[in-house]
């Protein structure tokens, strides 16, 4: 099994609109935070170029989220991301939300991504896409 990449960090400000009536982040929003962090790892320009020049994009194949602590309005959290390639077509991402001063992650996400062409057919991951940056 391939080893995980280095850990990438992405800060997320928690806005009021992200929360429910109690001031705690509404659970689907963590998927948005994870998506943004993955985009920062790969790079937006690279993703746009892959789509326009090669017709390649990515889709979530499987997502498993574990909620260990509530994340609250006005916090600035650290999204910690690692990844590994899992075969020719899939990448596996471990993403964690860390609250300020926390000793464990508030949310853990294990996300599996596949590469698809513009006709939604499975394609091999582009070489060097997930090289260490």
Protein Blocks (a to p, Z undefined) as FASTA:
>chain_A
ZZddddddddddddfklpcfkopacfklmmmmmmmmmmmmnopklmmmmmmmnopacddf
bdcdddfbdcdehiacddddddddehjkbccdddddddehiabdfbdcddddddddfkop
acdddehklgcZZ
